[in-house]
Structures are given as C-alpha cells and as structure tokens.
Amino acid sequence: MTHNLAFGGSPLDRASARRADPAWLAAQRAQCLALPLWQDRVLMADDKATFLPWRADWDVHLTVFLGLEGSQPLFAVDLPGEQEPVFDGAAFVEMRPAAAILSARDCAIAGQAKAMIDWHHRHGFCANCGAVTSALDGGYRRHCAACSADHFPRTDPVVIMLPLLDDHCLLGRNARFANGLHSAFAGFIEPGETVEDAVARELEEEAGLRIGAVRYHASQPWPFPSSLMIGCHVDALSRDFTVDGAEIAEARWMSRAEARARLAGELDDGVRMPSPIAIAYHLIRDWVEAP
C-alpha cells in the first residue's frame, strides 16, 4: 500500500557524499533557491512555499543544505530577529497549518528544513564539554573545537498505534487535546526497546490494555521538533481498559461504521478525529477502508 503522508516522500537528493566539501557547498549556495524560515515558520505565498534566489546581503542566522532537485540546489535559511521579516506577497506561517495546504513536495521540503533548523537551535553547545559548536557539512554536523566531538542530527522514534478488536478501534483523548480530539495512542521508544515492546508498554501504561500481535503499517517524519512516527495496528485481547487519567483523559471503542462517518464529517457531537496531516488519521482511515 502506498502512503502519501505529510512531510514524507521528499524528491530531493541530499548529496550526502558531497556536502562535506566546503567548495562544492559554496558553489551550490551561489546558485541556490533558498526557503526562508523565521521562528520555525515557513515563508509562503498563497498555498506554496516561497523559494527565493540566494542573496548575499541577507541577514542570515544559519543556512542548511536541503538537497538537489535535479540540478537545482535548495537551501533553508534561518532568519534572526524578533520582528517578522517582510517579503512582498508572502508571509511566515506555522508549520502545522502550512502542512494542511502545501503540496506534498513543498510539505516534505519545509518539514525537513524546520526539523534541521530546530536541531541547530537546540544544539549550539557541545553535550560532551559544553563549549560552543560550529555547523559543518551543510548543516548535518556540529563540531566542537574544544574537545573534537562531532554531533549529528537525531530523529526520535515514536510508536503510534491503533488497537483493534472485532469491528472496533480504541481511540483516546490526550489530556492536552482540546475540542474533543480523539486519536491513536503514542509514545517515545525507550532505550533497549523494540517497536513491539514500546507498543505494549505504552498501551499498558496509558490504557491498561493487554495486546497480542503488532503489525507495522507506515511511518511519517514529524518535525515537531524531529520525530519518526512508526504507525502500527494492534490486536487487543479484550475490550477492558483503564485510562491513566494523567496523559490520557478518556478513551472509547469506536465501530468501523462510526469511525467512517466521523472521518467523513457526518457526525457533529463534539468528538473530533485527527487531521489528515497526521499519521493517526491514516491509521484509522486505512483500517476503515480495508476490505
């Protein structure tokens, strides 16, 4: 099955074998199209990401090489300052609402840009000795001159799972969710865990749910700030559950027919389903549409 998930399917060649060459990178930047970001917001005009020819007079906090689209190099530029920079006909938009309207190509590139720039914001100092680090390899390495440690961008693996039993799925409402949003269950994979271990632990912790088989479904880059969502369908062993009351405020079993109606917007009773940009939506939709 093909999964067209937001932030995935980038068309870019990241040129990992060449981006460590400063001369090559400089030549690429001189002819690049740059995607400006400011305070983690992406520059957009209408429903498109705005890529602009590189300008040497830009006040840029950081540049990151995103990759090659054919022969065209693309970079992300992080603009500093508290006041929003002005670009005629364009404005900076938060990534979540932007993802809902961007094309698949623009969404994937913008998500990569946001995740990379956010990583640099959080890793300006060496985790080994505390000294200031510098960006190298087009932004894919930070080097500490004080202790010679190298630091590389990391992606945090997260399991996100939809428990199933007979013709029903179990959805939970996180205590942080507003407006009645019910979604799949999720949690970070801890050191020493397999995907299956993490799925079982999270469902036990959050819903007191005992499970059987775990089936991988799809994955999604999630740049908030930088996770890989590993989506699974899970066989529940019973309908008995007890929410933890802390992270999960409530949960409910939902029939396939009800879930289908809710995804189609045919029920309006305050229970909301995940946005189509989220893998949770696709876990539910693909189950609903399965033969």
N, C-alpha and C positions, 0 to 999 in steps of 0.2 A: 504494500500500500504506500502511495506517495503522500507525504505530509507537508503541506505548504504552511509552515508555522512562521509567525512573525519573528524577525531577527535572524532567521536561518537562511541557508541557500545563497550565500554571497557569491557573486560572479567573479570576485577579484582573485588574481594570482598574487599571493602575499610575498613572492620572491624572497623567501627566507634564505636562499643560498647567496643572495647578492646584497641584502640590506645591511650587512656588516661592513660594506665598503663605503667609507665616507665620500669619496669622489663620485661614486655611482649615485649615492643618495642625493648629493648636491646637484648633480645633473638632472635627476628626476624632479627635484623640487623646483628647479628653474623653469620647468615646462609643465608643472602640475596643475590640476584643478584642486582647489582646497575647499573643504567643508568646514565652515566656522562653527565653533561651539562656544557658548558663554554660560557659565554656571550650570553646566551639564545640559543645557538646552541647545537644540539644533536649529540652525538657520533654515527657514522655509519660506517659500513664496507659493501661495495657494496650497496645493496638495503635493508639492515637490520639495525635496531637499535642494538647497541652493549651493551649487559648486561654483567657485569663482577662480579666475586665473590668479596665480600667486603674485603678490605684490611685496616688494622688498621694504616698503615703508610701513607695513602693518606692524602694530604693537602686539607682538605675539608672546604669550607666556610659554607655550610649548607647541611643538609640531610632532605629529606621529604619521609615519608612512602607513597607509592602509593597504596599498597594493596596486597592481596594474589591471586596468580594464582594457584588454587588448594591448596596445602600446601606450595608452594614456595613464600616467601615474596619478594617483589620488592620495591626498594627504588630509589629515584633520588638523585644524589649528585651534588652539585653546586661547581665547581672548580674555585678558585680565580686566579688572575694574569692577566697581560696584554699580556703575551706571551702564545700562544696556547699550552696546554699540549700535549705531544707526546704519542700516543698509537700505537704500531706496527700494521700495516694493517688497521687502522681506522683513521677517520678524523671527525672534528666537522663541521656540515652542518646547514645552516639556516633552520628554521622550514618550511617555505613555499615550497622551492624546495624539502626538505626532504619529506613533506607530499605527493608530487606528485608520489613518488616511493616507499614509505613504505607500508607494508601490512596494512590492516585495524586494526589489533591488535596492531602493533607497532606504528601506527599513533595515535591511541587513547591514548595509554600509554604515548607516547612522548608529546602529546598535554597537557595532564594532568600535566606532570612534568614541562613543560615550564610555564604554567599558574600559578602553585603553587609557583615556584621559583621566577617568576617575581613579584608575590604579596608580597613575603617576601622582595625583593629588595626595594619595594615602601613603605613598612610599618614597617620600623625599629624603628620608633618613635611613641609614643602614640599620637593619634589625640585629646585626652582629655587634657593632661597636657604637652606633648612634651618630656617626658622622654624616655630613651631607653627601648624597649620592648624585651622580650625573647620568643623564639619559644618553644611551648609545644604541646602535643598530636600528636606527629609525624609530626608536621608542620601545623596542622589545627587550631591552636590558637596561638596568640601572647599575652603575659601577661605583664602588666605594674606593676612593684613592687611599683612604687611611688604612684599611685592613685588607684590601684587594678582593673583598667579597663581591660577587655578582648576584643580582636579584632579577627574577623574571616574572612576567605577569602570570597570575594564577587565576584559575577558574574553580569556584566552589561547587562540588557536586551536590545536588539536591534530589531526593526522591519525591515524586508526586504521584499519588496513586488513587485509583477509584475502586473501592471494594464492591464486589458484585455477589449477589445470591439470588438464584432463580431468575426472576424477571425484574429485579430491583437493583438500584445502586444506592450506596450510602454517601450522603453529602454532609459536610459540616460547615458551620458558620464560625469563623475565627472571631475571637473577641475584638480584634482590631477592625473587622469588616463593618462598614456602615451600610445602612439601607437594605438590610435583609439579604446580603450576598451569601449564597451557599456555594461551596466549591469542593474540589478534591482535597484530600489531606496531603500534607507535605512536611518535609523536614530535611535538615542537612545530614549527609552521611558522615559518621564519626570515624576517627582513625581505627583501622582494624576491622571495619565492617564491609561486607559485600552489599550490593544493592538489595538483595533479598533480606539480609539481616536488618538493614535500615528500615525497609518497608514494614517488617514485622514489629520492630521496636517502636517505631513512630505510631503505628495503629494501636498497639497495646497502650502506649503512654497517653495518647490523645483521646482514644475512644474505647479502651478496654476490649478491643475486638480481636478475636482469635482468627487466624487466616491459614489458608492452605497454599495453593500454587500462586506464584507471582510470574506474570507474563510481561516482558518488555514490550512497549508499544511504540514510543517515539521519544526523541529528545529535542530540547529547544535551548539555544543560548538566551539568557535572560539578563540584560545589562543593568540590574538594579541591586547591587552595583555590578557584579560579574559572576553569574552562576550558570551552571548547566543543569537544566531541569530534565530529569530522567523519568519519563512517564511510564506507568505500569497499570495494568488491570490485575486485580487481585481477587482470588476466590475467598469469600468469607465462609467460616464454618458454621455460623449461626447468625441470627438477627439480633442477638443480645449485644448491647453496647452500653457503655457508661462514659460520658464525656468528662474530661478532666476539670472542666469549669474554670480553668485558668486561660489556657491558649484557645481551647475550643469551647464556645459558649453553648452551642446546641448542635444537634445532628438529626437527620431524618432519612429514612428509607424512601426512595422515590421510584415509582414504577417507570418502565420504559415509555409507556404512553404519556405519563405526566411529564417526564423529562423532555420528550419530544415536543410536547405542547409548550413547555416553558422556553425551550430554545427558540421556538417559532414566535414567541411573544404573544401567545394566545391566552395566557393566564396573567391576571394583574391583581395579585393579592399581597404584594409586598415581599414575596420571595423572589430574589434575583439570581440569575445564572452568571457564570464567568463571561468576561469579554472575549470575543473571537481572537484577540491578540494573545490570549493566554493558552498554554497547553492544556489546562484543565478543561476548557471549552471543548477541545478536540478529543480528549479522553471520553467526555460524555457524549459528544456528537457521534463519534465513530462507533461507540457501543450501541447507541440508539439506532444507527443506520445499518448495523451488522445484520446479515441475513439470519 
